[in-house]
């Protein structure tokens, strides 16, 4: 179920996320994360009803990816997959697979990375460390 946010609230959330994105661009991940969490807190409960929550969890998860906090990253992407548009989203499955890989949960990593590959092809792997694609190549025929 996905609902529409009240326009002013939607703008406030977009502004906070844009500020977070700018901070990510400056590699200020902790500060960016604070902006995203502030935006997430503006969403009415339950937050998982809102499409905006999907992308905010992704953004928070990415800050954890960049700082190599894979436990927190995994939690964020598990939350994202439970929000509208999360399940089946190749990028979310990519990040889930990467988190599982880094946490040595290789069976789950293979499942999620396969979902990412099936949904978006090899290109989705091109911006990150080639070790994820190399691992997947040991699990499926690419």
Buried (B, 14 or more C-beta within 10 A) or exposed (E): EEEEBEEEEBEBBEEBBEBBBEBBEEEBBEBBBBBBBBBBEBBEEEBBBBBBBBBBBBBBBBBBBBBEBBEBBBBBBBBBBBBBEBEEBBBBBBBBBBBBBBBEBBEBBBBBBBBBBEBBEEEBBEEEEEEBBEBBBEBEEE
